[in-house]
Amino acid sequence: MTTAADAVLAELRTGPATIAELAGWTSLPRREVEAAIQELRLAGVPIASDATGVRIARDADELARSNAALRRRAMTQLLTLRAQKRAERRLRDAETRPLVLFPEAVA
């Protein structure tokens, strides 16, 4: 585990916190705190999150609720990515087509 992950885990063991609070308490940039939380989750630490912040889950039900919210966000991100990929293809198609200023004159 990285030093950042160790510092974040130490703070979470004292109780729930927001990302901003963790950043302040650990003197880490917000992105490093977020990366540390991800590292901890990938290592199997049961970190639950909601609108109030992050915490070590007290039980499986609490973690299940957090996991359901993570899944909803992931699905929304996937839908957004698909739409963006379609938009990218349309832009690429438009970029490769020749510019016709007066289409009625070509016909």
N, C-alpha and C positions, 0 to 999 in steps of 0.2 A: 504494500500500500504506500502511496505517496505521502509526503509530509502534510500536504494540504488535506488529504483524506483523513489522516490521523487527527489533525486539528479539528476538522468539522465533526468527526465522530465523537471526539471528546466533548465538544459543546452540545451535541445532540443527546449525549448520555445524561446531561443535566436537565433536559426538558426540550419542549418544542421551541422552534424559532423560525423567523422569516429568513429569506436569503440575505436581505439587507442586514439583519442583526448578525447573522453568521459572518458576513463579510467584515462587519465592524469589530466583532469580538476576536476574529482570527487575523485581522489586518490583511486579508486576501481580497483581490478584486472579485467582484460579483461572478464573473465568468469562471474563475478558478473554483469558487464555491460550488457553482453549478456542475462543473466537471468533477469535482470531488464527490458530490452527491451521486452522480452517475457512476463513478468508479465504485463507490460503496454499494450501490444497488447491484451492479454487475458482480460484485464479490459476494452477494447474498445477504447483505444487511437489509432487514425489512423496514425500509424507509417509506413511510406514508406521507402523502402531501395533499393539501387542499388549499382553499383560498386563504386560510389563516397562516400557512407556512408548512414546514416539514418537521417530522418527528420520527423517532423509532416507534414502529407500531406496537401497541400493547397486546394485540391478539390478531388472529387470522382474519376475523371479520373486518377489522379496521383496515388491514392491508388489502383485503378484497375490494373494499369500497374505493380505496386509492387506485388499485389496479384497474378497476372499471373506468374510472375517470381518465387514467393514462391511455387506455385502449380507445376511448372516445376521441381523445385528442389526436392519437396516432391515425385513426381512420379519417378524421377531418384533414389532417396533413396529407394523407395519401390522396384524397379526393382533390385537394388543392394542387398537388404535384401533377396529377393526371391532366387537370385543366391547363396548367402551365405548359406541359409538354405538348398538348394540342395547339396552344397558342404559339409555341416555338416553331412547330411544324408549319403553321400558316405563315408565320413571318419568313421562314426559310424559303417556302414556296414563292412568296411575293418577291423576295430578294433575287431569286433566280429567273423569274419571268422578265422578259424585256418590257421596258417602259413604253407604253403606247399612249401618246398624248391625245390623239384624235381617233378613237376606235372606229367611229363611223366612216372615216376616210379609208380605213384599211379594208373594210368589207366590200 
